[in-house]
Amino acid sequence: MEENGDSEHHMMIDGSALPTLQIDPRRARFPCCIVWTPLPVISWLIPFVGHIGICREDGVILDFAGPNFVSVDDFAFGAATRYIQISKEKCCAIPCPSEHEAVLHDDPGRDILTWDDALRKGTQEFQHRSYNIFTCNCHSFVANSLNRLGFRSGGWNVVNLAALIFLKGEWVSVGSMVRSFLPFLITFSVGLAIGGTTFLTYLGFFTAFLVGWFLLGTYCFKNLIQL
């Protein structure tokens, strides 16, 4: 499916277009994007839960995929199915071109963060972290990167990041939408046919536990979920 021919279709979040950065799903290139793909089993039960990554300026995907491991250009769990392209104008940690000279003059030792600089620093940090789906996962890595970038002044965590991709994420194609929701529809139909209300009860408990864990860990016990 050809995605990169329509510059208006790929408006960046907050309305800023960047036509020089072309999205190309066939090559798995999503410049300055957050990308999402469903997880085996978990997404079959809760379709809004998935695996997430963030992309360099050249479109290469980075994702925290395991203990001490940030994957480069090899998105875990398959091709991206949703994405959001981020406007660098909304990242307060990236000086605009007119500010570069002034910053260098005022503080020659200061690091001037580009988009890729911020992602590089985040990658170096997470390459020394243990992976835990409940306390330090792929969402932690992306939220950490967005906070380094100062996107919308920071304050990103696993909950508002998940909400962002769920509410604002753009589907790569119709096929990617089918790939994301068809396993859930099949699992839900079979479970309902076999287990009836018992299946619905257990599914409700599982969903409430997972969502409740991240809500409590993010807003009540702030050291529980790492960023």
C-alpha positions as CSV (number, residue, x, y, z in Angstrom):
1,M,0.0,0.0,0.0
2,E,1.4,3.4,-1.0
3,E,1.3,5.7,2.0
4,N,3.9,8.4,1.3
5,G,2.4,10.1,-1.7
6,D,-0.2,12.2,0.2
7,S,1.5,14.9,2.2
8,E,-1.7,16.1,3.7
9,H,-2.6,12.6,4.9
10,H,0.6,12.6,7.0
11,M,0.0,15.7,9.1
12,M,2.1,15.7,12.3
13,I,0.3,15.8,15.6
14,D,-0.6,19.4,16.6
15,G,-1.1,20.2,12.9
16,S,2.5,20.8,11.7
17,A,3.3,19.2,8.4
18,L,6.8,18.1,7.6
19,P,6.7,17.0,3.9
20,T,10.5,16.3,3.7
21,L,10.1,13.3,6.0
22,Q,8.2,10.7,4.1
23,I,6.5,7.7,5.9
24,D,7.0,4.5,4.0
25,P,5.4,1.5,5.7
26,R,6.7,-1.0,3.1
27,R,10.2,-0.2,4.3
28,A,9.2,0.2,7.9
29,R,10.2,3.9,7.9
30,F,8.3,6.2,10.2
31,P,10.4,9.4,10.6
32,C,9.8,11.1,14.1
33,C,7.0,8.8,14.9
34,I,5.6,6.7,17.7
35,V,4.6,3.3,16.4
36,W,2.4,0.6,17.8
37,T,1.8,-3.1,17.1
38,P,-0.4,-5.7,18.9
39,L,1.1,-8.2,21.3
40,P,0.5,-11.9,21.1
41,V,-2.1,-13.2,23.5
42,I,-2.5,-10.0,25.6
43,S,-3.8,-8.0,22.6
44,W,-6.1,-10.9,21.7
45,L,-7.8,-10.3,25.1
46,I,-7.4,-6.5,25.5
47,P,-7.0,-5.0,22.0
48,F,-5.9,-1.5,23.2
49,V,-2.7,-3.0,24.8
50,G,0.3,-3.5,22.5
51,H,4.0,-3.0,21.9
52,I,5.3,0.5,21.2
53,G,8.5,2.1,19.8
54,I,9.8,5.5,18.7
55,C,11.6,6.3,15.4
56,R,14.7,8.3,14.5
57,E,14.6,11.1,12.0
58,D,15.5,8.7,9.2
59,G,12.5,6.5,10.2
60,V,14.3,3.6,11.8
61,I,12.3,2.1,14.7
62,L,13.8,1.8,18.2
63,D,12.0,-0.3,20.8
64,F,12.9,-1.6,24.3
65,A,12.5,-5.3,23.5
66,G,14.1,-7.1,26.4
67,P,16.6,-6.9,29.3
68,N,19.4,-4.5,28.5
69,F,18.3,-4.5,24.8
70,V,17.0,-1.7,22.6
71,S,16.2,-3.2,19.2
72,V,17.2,-1.1,16.1
73,D,15.2,-1.5,12.8
74,D,13.7,-4.8,14.0
75,F,10.4,-4.0,15.6
76,A,9.5,-6.7,18.0
77,F,6.2,-8.6,17.5
78,G,5.9,-7.6,13.8
79,A,5.3,-4.6,11.6
80,A,3.8,-1.4,13.0
81,T,0.1,-1.1,12.6
82,R,-0.5,2.4,14.0
83,Y,1.6,5.5,14.2
84,I,1.7,9.1,15.2
85,Q,4.1,11.6,13.7
86,I,5.4,14.1,16.2
87,S,6.1,17.8,15.4
88,K,9.6,18.7,16.5
89,E,8.2,22.3,16.9
90,K,6.4,21.0,20.0
91,C,9.6,19.6,21.5
92,C,11.0,22.3,23.8
93,A,14.3,20.5,24.3
94,I,15.2,20.9,20.6
95,P,16.4,24.5,19.9
96,C,15.1,26.0,16.7
97,P,17.8,26.9,14.1
98,S,17.7,30.5,15.0
99,E,18.6,29.6,18.6
100,H,21.6,27.3,17.8
101,E,24.2,30.1,17.6
102,A,22.9,31.9,20.7
103,V,23.0,28.7,22.7
104,L,26.6,28.0,21.6
105,H,27.6,31.5,22.4
106,D,26.1,31.5,25.9
107,D,27.2,28.0,26.9
108,P,29.8,26.3,24.6
109,G,29.7,23.1,26.7
110,R,26.0,22.6,26.5
111,D,24.6,19.7,24.5
112,I,22.2,20.8,21.8
113,L,19.7,18.1,21.6
114,T,18.4,17.1,18.2
115,W,15.7,14.5,17.9
116,D,18.2,11.7,17.4
117,D,20.4,13.0,20.2
118,A,17.6,12.5,22.7
119,L,16.8,9.0,21.4
120,R,20.5,8.1,21.5
121,K,20.7,9.1,25.2
122,G,17.5,7.2,26.0
123,T,18.8,4.1,24.2
124,Q,22.1,4.2,26.1
125,E,20.2,4.4,29.4
126,F,17.8,1.5,28.6
127,Q,20.6,-0.7,27.4
128,H,21.5,-1.0,31.1
129,R,18.0,-1.6,32.4
130,S,16.2,-4.9,33.2
131,Y,12.9,-5.4,31.3
132,N,9.7,-6.1,33.2
133,I,6.3,-5.8,31.6
134,F,4.8,-4.5,34.8
135,T,7.5,-2.0,35.9
136,C,9.9,-1.1,33.0
137,N,8.6,-1.9,29.5
138,C,8.5,-0.5,26.0
139,H,6.1,2.3,27.1
140,S,8.7,3.4,29.7
141,F,11.3,3.8,27.0
142,V,9.1,5.9,24.7
143,A,7.9,8.0,27.5
144,N,11.5,8.6,28.6
145,S,12.4,9.7,25.1
146,L,9.4,12.1,24.8
147,N,10.3,13.6,28.2
148,R,13.9,14.1,27.0
149,L,12.6,15.8,23.9
150,G,10.3,18.0,26.0
151,F,7.3,17.1,23.8
152,R,4.4,19.2,25.0
153,S,6.6,20.2,27.9
154,G,7.1,16.6,29.1
155,G,5.2,14.8,31.8
156,W,4.8,11.6,29.8
157,N,4.2,8.2,31.4
158,V,2.9,4.8,30.4
159,V,-0.7,5.7,30.9
160,N,-1.0,9.0,29.0
161,L,1.3,7.6,26.3
162,A,-1.0,4.6,25.8
163,A,-4.0,6.9,25.7
164,L,-2.3,9.1,23.1
165,I,-1.6,6.2,20.7
166,F,-5.1,4.7,21.2
167,L,-6.9,8.0,20.6
168,K,-4.7,9.7,18.1
169,G,-2.9,6.9,16.4
170,E,-3.3,6.5,12.6
171,W,-3.7,3.1,11.0
172,V,-1.0,2.1,8.5
173,S,-3.6,0.4,6.3
174,V,-6.9,-1.5,6.4
175,G,-5.0,-4.7,6.7
176,S,-3.2,-3.5,9.8
177,M,-6.5,-2.8,11.4
178,V,-7.7,-6.3,10.6
179,R,-4.5,-7.7,12.0
180,S,-5.0,-5.8,15.2
181,F,-8.6,-6.6,15.9
182,L,-9.4,-9.9,14.2
183,P,-7.6,-12.1,16.8
184,F,-9.5,-10.3,19.6
185,L,-12.8,-10.8,17.8
186,I,-12.1,-14.5,17.3
187,T,-10.9,-15.0,20.9
188,F,-13.9,-13.1,22.3
189,S,-16.4,-15.0,20.2
190,V,-15.0,-18.4,21.0
191,G,-14.6,-17.5,24.7
192,L,-18.2,-16.3,24.9
193,A,-19.5,-19.3,23.1
194,I,-17.7,-21.7,25.4
195,G,-17.5,-19.9,28.7
196,G,-20.4,-17.5,28.5
197,T,-20.7,-15.1,31.5
198,T,-17.8,-16.9,33.2
199,F,-15.5,-15.9,30.3
200,L,-16.7,-12.3,30.5
201,T,-16.1,-12.2,34.3
202,Y,-12.6,-13.5,34.0
203,L,-11.9,-11.1,31.1
204,G,-13.2,-8.2,33.1
205,F,-11.1,-9.1,36.1
206,F,-8.0,-9.4,33.9
207,T,-8.6,-6.1,32.2
208,A,-9.3,-4.3,35.5
209,F,-6.2,-5.8,37.0
210,L,-3.9,-4.7,34.1
211,V,-5.4,-1.2,33.8
212,G,-5.6,-0.7,37.5
213,W,-1.9,-1.8,38.0
214,F,-0.6,0.9,35.6
215,L,-3.0,3.6,36.9
216,L,-1.9,2.9,40.5
217,G,1.7,2.5,39.6
218,T,1.8,5.7,37.7
219,Y,-0.3,8.1,39.8
220,C,-0.3,6.6,43.3
221,F,3.1,4.7,43.7
222,K,5.2,6.8,41.5
223,N,8.5,4.9,41.9
224,L,6.8,1.6,40.9
225,I,6.8,2.1,37.2
226,Q,10.1,3.3,35.8
227,L,10.6,6.0,33.1
